[in-house]
Amino acid sequence: MRLSSKRFDPKQPWWADYLPFLEQLNSTQFPACEQVNALLPAGLQSEAGHTIRFVPSTELDDGAYEHRIYTTGQVSTRPDHWHDLFNALVWMRFPHIKIAMNTLHFHAYAQQSDGRRGSLRDALTLFDECGVIVFSQRPELLESLARRRWSAVFQEDLFKKDIQLAICGHAILEKYLSPYKSMTAKALLVQVDTKHMALPREELLSYLDEQLAERLLAANVLTSPACLTPLPLAGVPGWWPGAEQDDEFYADQQVFRPPPAQLKPASVLNLY
């Protein structure tokens, strides 16, 4: 895997937060578990106190994925598998969120009595696979996204200036290997104060990682899939190089679907 290939074009915004890790994995071979383990934050442990490490799935017995992480720290990882590599990259970028989600999965699973996953685990899985964090100091822009006012909010000049996105769903990262216009993420809308929005990107992401993990564990967010709102990623300014993002572009209702008549918008999480 070489970053000189078009696969990880550094000019594309969706790779930006993961390029620091991808650059360290640059080689002619698909990264092995030993390589990705070396990039994890030092001392990262499950809530049960076990060091997080990626282990080839071929070396593990069958068992519940989240249960194994919590009780042993072992993250089952399929060799030469893009989906699992991107999962590892998200562990590097958002380690606190990953630990918090694993903790919630473990305890929710232990409390299941009827075989159903429940709304909490469904929400966690959606966010883990397809999640993006959309953050801004302007709640009116976030609320417009929640109400799916696609054309208005994406073409608003303030969007480019005052809204930022961070991909945390590894399935979304995998889809960007071959992006298509109708790619839709599940967005967590977060209001951040002006002081934190002005931080350097790396510090801002670390702040979000810690704050969102804390609120996850306190059951203040992602309690059900309704906490997330769909986000057509091609509509984000600069995130679709295949066509001009004009009125005609946003009029495509196969991508920018009109909201249902009885829409109940997802809430905006306030980190103040």
Residue frames as qw, qx, qy, qz and C-alpha x, y, z in Angstrom:
[[0.000, 0.889, 0.458, 0.000, 0.00, 0.00, 0.00],
 [0.454, -0.034, 0.034, 0.890, 1.57, 3.28, -1.10],
 [0.065, 0.742, 0.383, -0.546, 0.19, 6.75, -0.50],
 [0.039, -0.374, 0.455, 0.807, 1.52, 7.80, -3.88],
 [0.063, 0.315, 0.876, 0.360, -1.36, 5.84, -5.40],
 [0.276, -0.347, -0.250, -0.861, -4.69, 7.51, -6.11],
 [0.539, -0.423, -0.728, -0.006, -6.24, 5.36, -3.41],
 [0.441, -0.688, -0.367, 0.444, -5.21, 7.82, -0.70],
 [0.326, 0.614, 0.155, 0.702, -5.06, 11.12, -2.54],
 [0.360, -0.315, -0.468, 0.743, -3.98, 13.58, 0.18],
 [0.097, -0.095, -0.144, -0.980, -6.03, 16.33, -1.49],
 [0.483, -0.420, -0.627, -0.445, -9.29, 14.52, -0.71],
 [0.295, -0.549, 0.332, -0.709, -10.79, 15.79, 2.57],
 [0.892, -0.300, -0.097, -0.323, -12.13, 12.42, 3.73],
 [0.867, 0.075, -0.353, 0.344, -8.61, 11.06, 4.22],
 [0.125, 0.769, -0.278, 0.561, -7.24, 14.10, 6.05],
 [0.577, -0.640, 0.326, -0.389, -7.68, 12.90, 9.65],
 [0.957, -0.149, 0.249, 0.011, -6.20, 9.49, 8.87],
 [0.647, 0.689, -0.258, 0.202, -3.23, 10.42, 6.70],
 [0.161, -0.750, 0.581, -0.271, -0.87, 10.72, 9.72],
 [0.744, -0.227, 0.609, -0.155, -1.49, 7.02, 10.42],
 [0.866, 0.471, 0.168, -0.017, -1.60, 5.90, 6.80],
 [0.354, 0.834, -0.405, 0.121, 1.76, 7.52, 6.17],
 [0.336, -0.579, 0.716, -0.200, 3.30, 5.43, 8.93],
 [0.790, 0.064, 0.597, -0.124, 1.82, 2.28, 7.38],
 [0.567, 0.725, -0.239, -0.311, 3.18, 3.08, 3.93],
 [0.404, -0.399, 0.802, 0.187, 4.79, -0.07, 2.57],
 [0.381, 0.229, -0.708, -0.549, 4.53, -2.59, -0.22],
 [0.264, -0.181, -0.945, 0.061, 2.70, -5.04, 2.06],
 [0.473, -0.637, -0.354, -0.494, -0.76, -4.83, 3.57],
 [0.139, -0.580, 0.535, -0.598, -0.26, -3.75, 7.20],
 [0.589, -0.159, -0.785, 0.106, -0.07, -6.59, 9.71],
 [0.548, -0.754, -0.350, -0.091, -1.44, -6.43, 13.24],
 [0.675, -0.337, -0.147, 0.640, 2.02, -5.73, 14.65],
 [0.284, 0.260, 0.177, 0.906, 2.24, -2.54, 12.59],
 [0.291, -0.647, -0.322, -0.627, -1.13, -1.16, 13.57],
 [0.693, -0.587, -0.375, 0.188, -0.64, -2.10, 17.23],
 [0.570, -0.095, -0.107, 0.809, 2.45, 0.11, 17.27],
 [0.036, 0.365, 0.196, 0.909, 0.29, 3.14, 16.40],
 [0.474, -0.679, -0.537, -0.165, -2.23, 2.75, 19.20],
 [0.190, -0.806, 0.248, -0.503, -2.03, 5.23, 22.09],
 [0.350, 0.252, -0.803, 0.412, 0.25, 3.94, 24.84],
 [0.084, 0.020, 0.759, -0.645, -1.59, 2.28, 27.69],
 [0.565, -0.033, -0.230, -0.792, -4.93, 2.00, 25.93],
 [0.027, 0.009, 0.973, -0.231, -7.07, -0.51, 27.83],
 [0.392, -0.467, -0.661, -0.437, -10.60, -1.83, 27.85],
 [0.454, -0.641, 0.108, -0.610, -12.74, -0.80, 30.81],
 [0.940, -0.328, -0.077, -0.050, -11.91, -4.20, 32.34],
 [0.408, -0.800, 0.413, 0.152, -8.21, -3.29, 32.30],
 [0.819, 0.047, 0.478, 0.315, -6.92, -5.29, 29.33],
 [0.144, -0.521, 0.392, 0.744, -4.46, -3.78, 26.84],
 [0.694, 0.613, 0.181, -0.332, -6.08, -3.18, 23.46],
 [0.186, -0.460, 0.725, 0.477, -4.31, -4.97, 20.63],
 [0.741, 0.400, -0.191, -0.504, -5.24, -6.20, 17.19],
 [0.483, -0.259, 0.836, 0.026, -5.00, -9.95, 16.75],
 [0.300, 0.163, -0.728, -0.595, -5.38, -11.92, 13.49],
 [0.769, -0.073, 0.105, -0.627, -8.83, -13.51, 13.44],
 [0.800, 0.228, -0.546, -0.094, -7.20, -16.76, 12.35],
 [0.334, 0.251, -0.751, 0.512, -5.59, -17.02, 15.79],
 [0.349, -0.126, 0.466, -0.804, -8.81, -16.61, 17.76],
 [0.084, 0.291, 0.952, -0.042, -11.58, -19.00, 18.64],
 [0.174, -0.570, -0.533, -0.600, -15.15, -18.13, 17.77],
 [0.293, -0.478, -0.586, 0.584, -16.73, -15.75, 20.23],
 [0.071, 0.924, 0.376, -0.018, -18.60, -12.50, 20.65],
 [0.521, 0.541, -0.022, 0.660, -16.53, -9.69, 19.11],
 [0.162, -0.767, 0.128, -0.607, -17.28, -6.95, 21.66],
 [0.841, -0.531, 0.019, -0.098, -17.16, -9.39, 24.60],
 [0.877, 0.057, -0.058, 0.474, -13.63, -10.44, 23.64],
 [0.290, 0.635, -0.113, 0.707, -12.42, -6.83, 23.42],
 [0.462, -0.732, 0.091, -0.492, -13.80, -6.03, 26.87],
 [0.883, -0.444, 0.132, -0.078, -12.58, -9.17, 28.61],
 [0.870, -0.084, 0.200, 0.444, -9.21, -9.66, 26.86],
 [0.079, -0.766, 0.220, 0.598, -8.38, -6.49, 24.92],
 [0.382, -0.066, 0.762, 0.518, -8.11, -8.53, 21.70],
 [0.496, 0.572, 0.037, -0.652, -9.64, -6.93, 18.61],
 [0.717, 0.165, 0.649, 0.194, -10.26, -9.64, 16.04],
 [0.210, 0.748, -0.265, -0.571, -8.76, -8.46, 12.74],
 [0.882, 0.344, 0.317, 0.051, -9.02, -10.22, 9.40],
 [0.494, -0.369, 0.426, 0.662, -5.68, -10.28, 7.53],
 [0.168, 0.010, 0.570, 0.804, -5.46, -8.20, 4.33],
 [0.017, -0.665, -0.739, -0.106, -8.93, -6.80, 4.94],
 [0.125, 0.422, 0.066, 0.895, -9.69, -3.13, 4.28],
 [0.504, -0.672, -0.319, -0.439, -12.76, -2.98, 6.53],
 [0.786, -0.521, -0.235, 0.238, -10.76, -4.16, 9.53],
 [0.552, 0.092, -0.058, 0.827, -7.80, -1.93, 8.73],
 [0.087, -0.558, -0.144, -0.812, -10.06, 1.12, 8.70],
 [0.687, -0.645, -0.304, -0.141, -11.53, -0.04, 12.00],
 [0.747, -0.258, -0.181, 0.585, -7.99, -0.03, 13.40],
 [0.289, 0.343, 0.063, 0.892, -7.43, 3.49, 12.08],
 [0.384, -0.686, -0.227, -0.574, -10.52, 4.72, 13.90],
 [0.786, -0.508, -0.268, 0.228, -9.19, 3.13, 17.10],
 [0.583, 0.012, -0.072, 0.809, -6.09, 5.28, 16.60],
 [0.031, 0.434, 0.166, 0.885, -8.04, 8.49, 15.94],
 [0.523, -0.481, 0.000, -0.704, -10.89, 8.10, 18.46],
 [0.407, 0.097, -0.874, 0.248, -9.66, 5.66, 21.14],
 [0.178, 0.034, 0.627, -0.758, -11.85, 6.97, 23.96],
 [0.663, 0.160, -0.072, -0.728, -15.01, 6.75, 21.87],
 [0.657, 0.185, -0.706, -0.190, -14.10, 3.20, 20.86],
 [0.204, 0.053, -0.851, 0.480, -13.53, 2.14, 24.47],
 [0.381, 0.096, 0.397, -0.830, -16.80, 3.76, 25.55],
 [0.717, 0.178, -0.304, -0.602, -18.78, 2.04, 22.79],
 [0.540, 0.143, -0.828, 0.047, -17.21, -1.32, 23.63],
 [0.023, -0.020, 0.739, -0.673, -18.11, -0.85, 27.29],
 [0.555, 0.152, 0.179, -0.798, -21.72, -0.06, 26.44],
 [0.693, 0.201, -0.577, -0.383, -21.96, -3.01, 24.05],
 [0.343, 0.133, -0.885, 0.285, -20.61, -5.36, 26.70],
 [0.172, 0.093, 0.666, -0.720, -23.00, -4.29, 29.45],
 [0.619, 0.211, -0.051, -0.755, -26.01, -4.07, 27.12],
 [0.618, 0.190, -0.725, -0.239, -25.31, -7.57, 25.82],
 [0.188, 0.053, -0.877, 0.439, -25.04, -8.91, 29.36],
 [0.328, 0.181, 0.491, -0.786, -28.47, -7.48, 30.16],
 [0.531, 0.131, -0.497, -0.673, -30.21, -8.97, 27.11],
 [0.461, -0.048, 0.806, -0.368, -32.79, -11.57, 27.97],
 [0.710, 0.464, 0.406, -0.341, -34.88, -11.94, 24.81],
 [0.696, 0.136, 0.513, 0.484, -32.16, -12.12, 22.14],
 [0.310, 0.892, 0.251, 0.215, -32.88, -8.61, 20.86],
 [0.565, 0.232, -0.142, 0.779, -30.03, -6.15, 20.40],
 [0.229, -0.771, -0.413, 0.427, -32.01, -3.17, 21.62],
 [0.295, 0.933, 0.151, 0.140, -31.97, 0.47, 20.52],
 [0.339, -0.852, 0.343, 0.203, -28.69, 1.31, 22.28],
 [0.623, -0.230, 0.640, 0.387, -26.67, -1.39, 20.55],
 [0.552, 0.635, 0.476, 0.257, -28.32, -0.55, 17.22],
 [0.073, 0.997, -0.018, -0.002, -27.28, 3.09, 17.62],
 [0.478, -0.676, 0.490, 0.274, -23.74, 2.16, 18.62],
 [0.681, 0.095, 0.630, 0.361, -23.37, -0.13, 15.61],
 [0.423, 0.831, 0.314, 0.180, -24.67, 2.51, 13.18],
 [0.100, -0.971, 0.206, 0.064, -22.24, 5.06, 14.56],
 [0.620, -0.458, 0.571, 0.282, -19.34, 2.60, 14.60],
 [0.634, 0.252, 0.624, 0.380, -19.88, 1.62, 10.97],
 [0.311, 0.642, 0.461, 0.529, -21.32, 4.73, 9.33],
 [0.295, -0.845, -0.324, 0.307, -20.80, 7.56, 11.80],
 [0.401, 0.456, -0.028, 0.794, -19.58, 11.08, 11.25],
 [0.292, -0.634, -0.415, 0.583, -19.29, 13.81, 13.85],
 [0.224, 0.659, 0.292, 0.656, -20.57, 17.15, 12.55],
 [0.452, -0.589, -0.389, 0.545, -19.59, 20.01, 14.81],
 [0.189, 0.591, 0.197, 0.759, -20.06, 23.75, 14.84],
 [0.127, -0.195, -0.485, 0.843, -20.51, 26.71, 17.15],
 [0.369, 0.054, -0.155, -0.915, -23.68, 27.62, 15.20],
 [0.375, 0.149, 0.867, -0.291, -26.65, 25.53, 16.34],
 [0.578, 0.546, 0.150, -0.587, -28.91, 26.88, 13.58],
 [0.421, 0.519, -0.652, -0.357, -26.74, 25.22, 10.92],
 [0.026, -0.130, 0.981, -0.140, -26.74, 21.92, 12.78],
 [0.454, 0.343, 0.624, -0.536, -30.52, 22.11, 13.21],
 [0.561, 0.555, -0.224, -0.572, -30.92, 22.71, 9.47],
 [0.276, 0.333, -0.888, -0.157, -29.01, 19.49, 8.84],
 [0.217, 0.097, 0.892, -0.384, -31.24, 17.69, 11.33],
 [0.525, 0.517, 0.372, -0.565, -34.27, 18.96, 9.39],
 [0.617, 0.156, 0.660, 0.399, -32.65, 17.79, 6.11],
 [0.311, 0.907, 0.110, -0.262, -32.70, 21.18, 4.43],
 [0.815, -0.030, 0.310, 0.488, -29.96, 19.94, 2.15],
 [0.479, 0.617, 0.236, 0.578, -29.77, 22.59, -0.56],
 [0.174, -0.939, -0.043, -0.294, -30.11, 25.51, 1.82],
 [0.649, -0.720, 0.219, 0.113, -27.59, 24.39, 4.41],
 [0.813, -0.024, 0.315, 0.489, -24.92, 22.96, 2.08],
 [0.440, 0.592, 0.247, 0.629, -24.94, 26.06, -0.10],
 [0.325, -0.940, -0.104, -0.020, -24.88, 28.41, 2.86],
 [0.422, 0.712, -0.390, 0.404, -21.57, 30.29, 2.91],
 [0.440, -0.655, 0.461, -0.406, -21.38, 29.79, 6.66],
 [0.994, -0.072, 0.049, -0.069, -21.22, 26.03, 6.16],
 [0.766, 0.429, -0.252, 0.407, -17.69, 26.17, 4.75],
 [0.093, 0.657, -0.371, 0.649, -16.63, 28.58, 7.46],
 [0.416, -0.446, 0.452, -0.650, -18.36, 27.27, 10.55],
 [0.939, -0.100, 0.163, -0.285, -19.01, 23.53, 10.18],
 [0.115, 0.550, -0.824, -0.074, -16.46, 20.74, 10.38],
 [0.946, -0.022, -0.118, -0.302, -16.82, 16.98, 9.91],
 [0.116, -0.524, 0.841, -0.065, -14.88, 14.02, 11.22],
 [0.810, 0.057, -0.480, -0.332, -15.46, 10.50, 9.93],
 [0.335, -0.444, 0.755, -0.349, -15.52, 7.90, 12.69],
 [0.886, 0.141, 0.315, -0.308, -17.34, 5.10, 10.88],
 [0.356, -0.423, 0.733, 0.397, -14.91, 2.60, 9.40],
 [0.549, 0.426, 0.704, 0.151, -17.41, 1.37, 6.80],
 [0.284, 0.936, 0.120, -0.170, -17.61, 4.93, 5.45],
 [0.184, -0.737, 0.547, 0.351, -13.83, 5.07, 5.16],
 [0.516, -0.019, 0.814, 0.267, -13.90, 1.79, 3.26],
 [0.489, 0.711, 0.506, -0.021, -16.54, 3.14, 0.87],
 [0.106, 0.929, -0.164, -0.315, -14.25, 6.05, 0.04],
 [0.483, -0.272, 0.704, 0.445, -11.95, 3.57, -1.69],
 [0.112, 0.270, 0.720, 0.629, -14.59, 3.76, -4.47],
 [0.151, 0.350, 0.439, -0.813, -16.89, 6.66, -3.58],
 [0.046, 0.448, 0.737, 0.504, -20.33, 7.11, -5.10],
 [0.109, -0.405, -0.070, -0.905, -22.75, 10.01, -5.00],
 [0.642, -0.506, -0.306, -0.488, -25.43, 8.44, -2.79],
 [0.545, -0.008, -0.669, 0.505, -23.07, 7.58, 0.08],
 [0.417, -0.706, -0.106, -0.563, -24.93, 8.49, 3.26],
 [0.337, 0.160, -0.726, 0.577, -23.46, 8.64, 6.75],
 [0.493, -0.704, -0.509, -0.051, -25.17, 8.72, 10.13],
 [0.268, 0.526, -0.227, 0.775, -24.30, 12.04, 11.71],
 [0.470, -0.611, -0.493, 0.403, -24.01, 13.00, 15.34],
 [0.150, 0.784, 0.123, 0.590, -24.61, 16.77, 15.50],
 [0.635, -0.441, -0.348, 0.531, -22.50, 18.50, 18.13],
 [0.046, 0.946, 0.039, 0.319, -22.39, 22.13, 19.20],
 [0.738, -0.153, -0.200, 0.626, -18.93, 23.20, 20.32],
 [0.151, -0.916, -0.136, 0.346, -18.01, 26.55, 21.78],
 [0.456, 0.878, -0.129, 0.070, -16.01, 29.07, 19.77],
 [0.291, -0.769, 0.569, -0.006, -12.88, 28.58, 21.89],
 [0.687, -0.159, 0.702, 0.093, -12.65, 24.87, 21.12],
 [0.719, 0.629, 0.294, 0.026, -13.62, 25.30, 17.47],
 [0.240, 0.928, -0.284, 0.018, -10.53, 27.51, 17.12],
 [0.655, -0.508, 0.544, 0.130, -8.18, 24.77, 18.34],
 [0.174, 0.465, -0.772, -0.397, -5.77, 23.10, 15.91],
 [0.772, 0.039, -0.411, -0.483, -7.50, 20.16, 14.23],
 [0.567, 0.096, -0.789, 0.218, -5.59, 17.49, 16.16],
 [0.008, 0.022, -0.638, 0.769, -6.42, 19.05, 19.53],
 [0.562, 0.018, 0.007, -0.827, -10.05, 19.57, 18.55],
 [0.755, 0.036, -0.584, -0.295, -10.47, 15.91, 17.59],
 [0.401, 0.041, -0.791, 0.460, -8.90, 14.81, 20.88],
 [0.248, -0.018, 0.396, -0.884, -11.29, 17.08, 22.75],
 [0.711, 0.033, -0.231, -0.663, -14.27, 15.60, 20.89],
 [0.637, 0.088, -0.766, 0.019, -13.00, 12.08, 21.52],
 [0.204, -0.001, -0.745, 0.635, -12.79, 12.61, 25.26],
 [0.354, 0.049, 0.263, -0.896, -16.01, 14.61, 25.63],
 [0.717, 0.058, -0.373, -0.586, -18.17, 12.30, 23.52],
 [0.543, 0.040, -0.824, 0.156, -16.80, 9.21, 25.26],
 [0.006, 0.014, 0.638, -0.770, -17.72, 10.74, 28.61],
 [0.532, 0.110, 0.090, -0.835, -21.26, 11.47, 27.44],
 [0.660, 0.089, -0.672, -0.322, -21.64, 8.03, 25.91],
 [0.397, -0.024, -0.841, 0.367, -20.85, 6.40, 29.24],
 [0.144, 0.146, 0.498, -0.843, -23.24, 8.78, 31.01],
 [0.220, 0.483, 0.841, 0.101, -26.03, 7.72, 28.59],
 [0.107, 0.685, 0.169, -0.700, -26.41, 11.29, 27.34],
 [0.386, 0.586, -0.411, -0.582, -26.00, 10.45, 23.65],
 [0.415, 0.269, -0.811, -0.312, -26.58, 7.60, 21.17],
 [0.447, -0.040, 0.745, -0.494, -29.28, 5.98, 23.22],
 [0.676, 0.432, 0.585, -0.123, -31.17, 5.06, 20.03],
 [0.513, 0.238, 0.507, 0.650, -30.72, 5.34, 16.24],
 [0.083, 0.890, 0.404, 0.193, -32.93, 8.46, 16.33],
 [0.414, -0.787, 0.069, 0.452, -29.99, 10.33, 17.89],
 [0.400, -0.227, 0.551, 0.696, -28.32, 10.21, 14.48],
 [0.502, 0.701, 0.164, -0.479, -29.37, 12.00, 11.31],
 [0.798, 0.321, 0.370, 0.350, -28.64, 10.95, 7.70],
 [0.068, -0.817, 0.232, 0.523, -25.96, 12.99, 5.96],
 [0.819, 0.524, 0.177, 0.151, -25.48, 12.67, 2.17],
 [0.602, -0.511, 0.197, 0.581, -21.72, 13.09, 2.05],
 [0.487, 0.344, 0.439, 0.672, -21.61, 14.19, -1.59],
 [0.019, -0.897, -0.347, -0.275, -23.44, 17.34, -0.54],
 [0.533, -0.713, -0.015, 0.455, -20.70, 18.54, 1.79],
 [0.342, 0.923, -0.152, -0.095, -18.93, 21.41, 0.02],
 [0.126, 0.735, -0.665, -0.049, -15.75, 20.10, -1.61],
 [0.524, -0.236, 0.804, -0.152, -16.56, 16.45, -0.90],
 [0.749, 0.390, 0.536, 0.002, -17.77, 15.50, -4.37],
 [0.177, -0.525, 0.443, 0.704, -15.24, 16.21, -7.14],
 [0.380, 0.216, 0.828, 0.352, -17.35, 14.54, -9.83],
 [0.098, 0.688, 0.550, 0.464, -19.69, 17.47, -10.52],
 [0.017, 0.347, -0.159, 0.924, -20.40, 21.08, -9.67],
 [0.172, -0.420, -0.803, 0.385, -22.39, 21.32, -6.44],
 [0.149, -0.080, -0.132, -0.977, -25.07, 23.68, -7.73],
 [0.593, 0.053, 0.288, -0.750, -28.88, 23.83, -7.51],
 [0.792, 0.235, -0.409, -0.387, -29.28, 21.08, -10.07],
 [0.396, 0.271, -0.836, 0.266, -26.87, 18.86, -8.14],
 [0.135, -0.031, 0.728, -0.672, -28.83, 19.25, -4.90],
 [0.653, 0.117, -0.018, -0.748, -32.14, 18.70, -6.68],
 [0.521, 0.163, -0.822, -0.160, -31.30, 15.01, -7.09],
 [0.671, -0.397, 0.221, -0.586, -33.89, 13.45, -4.78],
 [0.932, 0.034, -0.359, 0.027, -32.34, 10.01, -5.13],
 [0.564, 0.174, -0.472, 0.654, -29.50, 11.38, -3.03],
 [0.023, -0.075, 0.374, -0.924, -30.96, 14.36, -1.19],
 [0.228, -0.455, -0.841, -0.183, -34.22, 12.80, -0.17],
 [0.282, -0.546, -0.026, -0.789, -36.95, 15.15, 1.08],
 [0.093, -0.143, 0.797, -0.580, -37.75, 14.74, 4.77],
 [0.173, -0.427, -0.881, -0.108, -40.83, 12.77, 5.77],
 [0.235, -0.673, -0.286, -0.641, -43.91, 14.80, 6.61],
 [0.684, -0.701, -0.095, -0.177, -43.73, 13.82, 10.26],
 [0.644, 0.373, -0.443, 0.500, -39.99, 14.19, 10.68],
 [0.608, -0.792, -0.029, 0.046, -38.71, 14.25, 14.25],
 [0.447, 0.760, -0.390, 0.268, -35.27, 15.84, 13.86],
 [0.785, -0.125, -0.409, 0.448, -32.29, 14.41, 15.72],
 [0.371, -0.916, -0.091, 0.125, -31.20, 16.52, 18.66],
 [0.440, 0.706, -0.337, 0.440, -28.07, 18.64, 18.68],
 [0.777, -0.418, -0.310, 0.353, -25.67, 17.67, 21.48],
 [0.013, 0.933, -0.139, 0.331, -24.30, 20.70, 23.29],
 [0.794, -0.007, -0.384, 0.472, -20.78, 20.29, 24.71],
 [0.021, -0.703, 0.203, -0.681, -20.83, 23.59, 26.58]]
